[in-house]
Structure formats: structure tokens, C-alpha cells
Amino acid sequence: MVNYSDRITRDPKVCGGEAVMQGTRVPLRTVLASLADGDSPEAIIAAFPVLTIDHVRAAIAYAAVSAAEDLPFLGMPAA
């Protein structure tokens, strides 16, 4: 799995301490929202040229770890 901590950072002096993609002012939530809306990694990078594919992968890895730690498994819907 991608080490998201290398690409996501928080600094009280940058975007009010919101999680951003390392070396940018692009919020993590913006990348995740774009992915949730169906945008491809390539489209996200085109919209935010300061990002790399590694930034997008880190956002996905962060979401995966967060889901594994915080969200209960709701099970499969009945067929």
C-alpha cells in the first residue's frame, strides 16, 4: 500500500491546518471529493497541475486506511 503520510500533510500555517497534498495548497478533501464524483486521476491532475499520480494514490490510500479504522462493515445487501 502507498505510504500516504509522505504525500499528505497538516500545517497550521497552510489552509488553516487542513490536510493538504504535500507541497501544495490542494486540500485532501478536494481530491477525495473529485474521486467520489467519478473524476479520473488524470482529470484531477489536469485540474491541479501541482499534483502527481502519487498524490492521488496517497489520497486513495488515506481513505482506505480511514475506512478500515473508522467505519463498521455494514454487510452485503440481501439479494
Secondary structure as UniProt FT lines:
FT   HELIX           4..6
FT   STRAND          8..9
FT   TURN            12..13
FT   HELIX           15..17
FT   STRAND          20..21
FT   TURN            22..23
FT   HELIX           28..36
FT   TURN            37..38
FT   HELIX           41..47
FT   TURN            49..50
FT   HELIX           53..70
//
